[in-house]
């Protein structure tokens, strides 16, 4: 049997004037999947997120949530999704409980059922002891928990999160990852998140890598790492460009000059550390060896370093 498709993006395009922010990415997310859209800030992630959250109409292509087009059935789509934005959307002058109550009313929830569900969500996220406190008194990590509680109050089938771990410490990030898996296990919730954090993407079922509005890689994290094709050597040299030509002549390698160093992908690259040093003793300053990471996948696909732009520099 074919898994139900929770989210389908097909050739999505969006332009801000003459600048193209989305250039035709296509992918599907199955129901119950935890999916990360990984890329540097400014690569189009937030634009795609806004389209999926029905906040922005695409200028081309389509996006569907459980078969509903987000630009043609926005009201129906909003009933199926919960949204957690990158920047807090809490009312700081309301208590935790009041934030949830007001949010529930927007979804048509009322009376005893609303209060019961709000209380259950606050307890679920370990916030019961602070339910009567103002939201502004919470730390960043606890505010993120309250954001999740609020988004999950109407029991959405699809949870959309824009940079959910931004500004959080590693321990809280692990807690969030565990919460996503619990939601999937207990409620069958589908999770779609955008991130520029490699470790956050590594914990997801599948990852799509977005660069300059294009989807350059898609698959399970381990599959993407294997696609690099071996180990990675980073060679610090006195003259990287000159050594690049010598490595090509001596070993037949096509090295990439990246941030003033030479990057080489090779099967069993560790076996070449000594031969390189012996062949060019006065030119090699240092060599480091690493197994492929998702950052290496990005470099492999784009020829560029994964360097997040300044926040707000581009959609």
N, C-alpha and C positions, 0 to 999 in steps of 0.2 A: 504494500500500500504506500502511496505517496504521502509524505508528511504535509500537513496543512501549511500553507504559506501565510505568515503573519504580515510580512512586509515585502513589497516588490517595487524596485526602482528600475525604470527602463529608459535609458538614454536621456537622463534628466539634464536639463540645461537652465541656467539662469545668468542673466547679464545685468550689471549695473552700468547703464549707459553703454559705452563701447567696451567695457571691461567684462570679460567672461569669467564668472566665478565658478560655475559648474559646466563641465564640458563633456556631458554624455555618460556619466557613470551608470552602470547597470549591475544589479545584484538582487538576491532574494534572501530573506531571513525566515527560517522555519519557526513554527509555533513552538515555544518553550526553549528557543535557542538564546544564548547570551552572545551578542555580536558587538564587536568594537570597530568603529571607523577611526583609523589611526592616521595622523598626519600632522605636520607642523602647523602652528597657528598661521592663518592667512591662506591655507590651502583649499578652503571651500567647505570645511566641515560644518561650521555654524550656519552657513547658507543652506546646506542640505538639511540640517536639523530644523531650521525654521520652516522649510517646505513641508517636512514630515509632520510638524506640529501645527500645520494649517495656518501659519502666520505669514507665509509668503507664497505667492503664486509663481510657479515656474514659468519660464518663457519658452520652454520646449520639453518634450518627453513627458513622462508620467511617473507618478508614485501612487501606490495603492496600499491601504491598510486593511487587511482581511477582505480584499477584493474591492474596497471602496476607494475611488479616486479622491485624493486629498483636496484637489482643486474644484471638484464638482459635488462632493458630498461632505463638506467640512463639518457640518453639525453632527452627522452620524459618526464621522471619524473621531471627533472629540469625545464622544461617549465611550469609545473603545480604548482611549489612550490616557496615560498619566504622564505628566511632563515635569522634569526637574531642570531648571535653567542653570546656566553657569554661575550667574550672579543671584544672590538670595532674593526670593520673592515673598518672604515672610513679612507680616506687618509687625515691626518691632515693638509697637505700643500695645499689642494684644498679647494675652497669655497664650501658652502653648495650646490649651484646649480651645480657646476662642479662635485661634488661627484655623484649627481643623473644622470647627463648627461652621464658620463662615464659608470655608471652601466647600464643605459638603452641601450647603444650601445652594451653591451655584450649580450643583449637579442634581438638584431636586430632592435631596435627602432632607428629612424633617423629623422632628419629635424625638421619641425615645430611641428609635432605631439609629438615628444620627448620633446621639450622645453615646449609645452603646458601642457603635463602630469606632467613634473617635477615641473613646477610652481604650478600646482594644488595641488600636494602632499605637497609641502613646505607650501602652504597656509593652507591646511587641518590640518597640525600639528602645526600651529601657529608660523612658522619660517620665514615668508615672510620678516619681517623687517631686517633679518640677512642673507638673501640669498647670499649676496656678500661677507660675512665674511669667514675667514678660519675656517674649522671645529674644529681646535685645540682650538679656543677661546670659544667654547661652554662648559657649565657645563655638568656634567654626565647625568642629566635628559634630557637636550636638545639634547645631543648626542644620547641618546636612541630614542628620537623622530625622529631624522634624520635617524637612522638605520631602524626604522619602515617605514619611508617614502621611503627609498631606496628599501627595500624589497617588498613594495607594488606597486612600480612604474610599473612593468609589469603586474599588476593585477593578482596575483597568486590565484589559487583556494584553496591552502592549505598554511597556514603560520606556519612555524616551528620556535620556539624560545627556546634557551637554557639559562635558568636562566635569564629571561628578566628583573627582578627587582633587580638583584644583585647590591649592592652598591647604590641603590636609596632610597630616603627618603620616608616615608609613603604616603605623599601627591602625589608624582609622581607615586607611585604604584597604587593609586586609579585612577589616570588619565589614566594609561595604561589599567586597567581593564575596564574602561568606553570605551576606544578606541576599545578594542576587541569586545565589545557588539555592538558598532556602525558599525564596519566592518561586523559583522554577519548580522545585520539588513539591512544595505544598499547594501551590495555586496554579501551576502551569503558566506562570507569567513569562512573556517574551521580553527580553531586555535588549535595547539598542542604545549604545552609548558612543559618544565621540570623545577622543582623548589624544593628547600629544605625549602621554606617558607610556613608555615601552612596557613597564612591568604591569600596568593596568591592562593593556591589550593582551599580554601573555596569559592572563588568567581567564580569558574568554574562550568560548568554543571555537569561534572563527573570527578572522580579522580581515578587513578590507583596508588597503593603504591608499590614501587619497593624496595626490600631489598636483597642485595647480589645476584643481577642478577635475582631474582625471583619475580613475581607479587604475592603479598600476600593478596591484597584486591583490589576490583574494584566496583565502584558504585557512586551514587550521594552523595555529602558530608553528607547530613542529614541521608541517609540510612546507611552510614558507621558509623556515630556516634551512631545511634540506635543499631547497631550490638554489641556494647560493653555490652549492657544489663543492664543499670542502671546508678547509680552515682558512683563516684570514691572517696574513702577515702585514704588519704596519712597520715600515722601515723609515727611520729618521736618518736623513742624509745631509751632507754638507751642501750638495747641489742636487736636489731631487730630480729636476728635469734631465740633467746629464746622466744621472744614474739610471733613470727610466730607460734611456736609449741603450745603455750598456746591459741592463737586465734583459732587454728584448734580444740583443745580439747574442748574449751568452746563454740564456735559458729559454728564449722564445716566449717570454712572458709579456702580457699587455697590462702593465701596472697603471694605476690611476693616481694622479697627483691630487691629494686631498688635504687641505689645510697645511700645506708645506711638508707633507709626508707622502710616502708611496704606499699604496694599498694594493695587495695582491691576493687573489682568491685561488687556492690550490688544494687538490686532494693531498693529504699527508704533507701539508706545508711545513710541519715541524722538522721534517727530514732535510729541509733546504736552509735552515738557519745557519749551520756551520759552513756549508758551501758558499753562501752569499758573503759571510764575513771574511772567509779565506780569499775569495775572489776580489773583494773590494775593501781591504782592511783600512785604508786611509779615508774612505768615503762614507762608510756606514757608521753612524753615531750610536744607533740602538735599533733593536728589532724586538717587537712584541708579537705574541701569537695568541689568537683567540678563536673560539668556536663561533659560528655564525649566530647573530642575534637578529631581532626584527629591524634594528637600525642598519645592520649589514644588508638586509633585504632591501631596505629603502635605497641605500647607496647603490646596490647592484642594479636596481630597476631605473634609477634616475640619474646616476652619476654625480649626485650631490650629497653633501652632509645633511643629516637630519638636524636642522637648526631652527627651532621655533622662532618666528618673527615676534616682534613686540605685540602685546595684546592690543587689539583694536586696529592694527595696521591694515588688515584686510579681512573680508568675511571668511 
